[in-house]
Amino acid sequence: MSSFLVTLLTSSNLKYLKTCYESVKNQKFSTINYTIVIIVNTLNDDYYNIVLKEFPNDIVVRTECNGRAGKGHNSLLSYFNEHEEFDYLIPIDGDDILYPCALQRIEIYMEYNPDILMLPYSDILTKDHNKGIIHYGIENRCYLNFNNELDMRSQWYKDKASPFEYNINDTNTPGRLLLMSRKALNLNLNYDEVMKWYDDYNIFLQIFEAYVLRKDYNIFMLDDKDIYLYNRLNEDSVTELFKIDNERKKVDEEKQFRRAIFNKFLTIRNWDLKKLTFLTADFNLSFNINQKVEFVKEITKKMELEHLSINTNSYGQFYLFAKTKNLKELEKFFKTVLE
């Protein structure tokens, strides 16, 4: 049986790390053999010691830190490379969350003998509501932005414009590395260790180019909304920090990105994302909206979030949208909410 290494990368905020850890430990219906390793990538000695104390029975490793996310992400790849007892790596940011069925769904995709699995989108926990994104307020704590039953793949093709033509700040990274095999280490993938926010853009480009050039690797995108929950509640996260002094940082980040891709990635500059192969799990294993909401209610109780005034003005629009598009589950959910 294959052995999986699940790494939780953390640099601050213990309460989110504990929530992430519990979400991985409490997976349902999966027979995957996995080991959790907590990677602490921080300049803060106190935080490292706190993590050691909080997880006395788990593997906790401190790696060299330069204050950039890319250095931390590369430390996960290095740890995987050094520990040959593991066949696959599942890297998770320590403030994010796995849905309870996540490993069960990954287990299904293992039938395709993947070397790399990428997630093009995920559900999001956030303090902000956006009328253009389907969202639901969670008990005056946060909003859950979810993608259930929407044709996100077509939207993804439209939204992820070419970084060779547009600024990365206008396109965002097209995918998250969800799984890699030991064989995929031979591709020498790496995150950018200088960039502050888009460190993962470089690795996506490397994977995309490997897909085009290397037919001996099984690389897939997952059309799956029931695996990963991205946490934008963490005020220490790069997404939140990016909002401060935004315009200057956008310019600096763009300059670094241009240096990183100069005279590289010539084979994918036509930006034909439709070349990438998508996989979809059995629909019967989907994690429906009601289940997601109940799950998020439970985990947010443990996060000690400040009170938030939830805006419900868009719920009627979401209901009409779902009804017009014949999205039955979404329609039923918001109809119940509005009653």
Steps between C-alpha positions, in 0.01 A plus 500: 500500500624850413604728783393865504675790670261781598693814592343790686701817440469763773675823593250654744152466652458188709119496495492464123770234507296298752191527279701390196652208692160380623357516147776267379474264795122474475475380141215259422465194276863497387745209514801717409805431716626846595733668747461862610815709536475858624756724331567818695656761273539809715750748638308496828661265756205537736252380240709193422514409868123550533440258212735244656311522827157480334585194287723285726406173328545618142796562275586871512786627285643850482645607166714792389291815456556824310158650572362400160232240428702345217783400732249319720332325209836384366581357841205263457641372172843460662358303792314271261816452295700405809247246633482220249255300711223717352366448149282812476493849645181692584611854597251708700535854628456478876222759514288328235259209544418168335139401463424165673477318167825643356723193532218275384478704181879504453491122538267482199743702290783264590348256249652723231851450642557878530838664534343840560149609597410868489194683634390793282260638762367434849237621742605798712447623855502880511389804699382676186194436286500541125174529307658331199603187691258250652536538876322423824550655844608260774334599830642852523855367471598501132385434146535175312558557129419177321498368146241221515329405175646788300695459178819624657724345237367726224526798733856400586599504132365856475636638827853365485637730234854453374770640734712543188255768382352637823626583847486209743295721732225491236512124447593324830665159522295251294546197725618357832730198524292237682705183454830392351665162462860412578559473127389864461799610708705442185328804347689720752193709574551800724318798643634853462685591822521874433141585414277578796159399368503316171772250589282220361460654154844380398429140597172501309687611187754223552225240532314632197818487292577149626151396391569624148854368467514187717250236397656252744334678794134476597393857577137588568281791604209409726149626430420443865349746745486265798862469609659824615374799700722806468514721810510876440410568863864484604618860528861378497455331164665637188160575346402728787843662534491578129214746559737730689685750282347313210605695192872520581510130582322413176771678302783331692340159464448547128866596447620190683264278304622642167860426603403146599341414163735697271578286193329199662185296439506557124291188430198621700493867404194444284329431837271226376366385838253270326791266427506398866318179585224525761373220721164489677413271791184291523209738550351270766788593727435875485496702819175695472436858605320414822782270607756771427310759699464268801868408481606865488269587790677242713856603415433874534370445852854394593672793328388763752407743223383851576133585446420598141187668368393271216356656185220287353390737224628276220321181603195581288720556196676169557164324520380653172831425332481135607139473387579654160799272450307195625751439779269297721716458810597868507140605438367280781765625742428871453126443484521345846721782623254763379191335650 
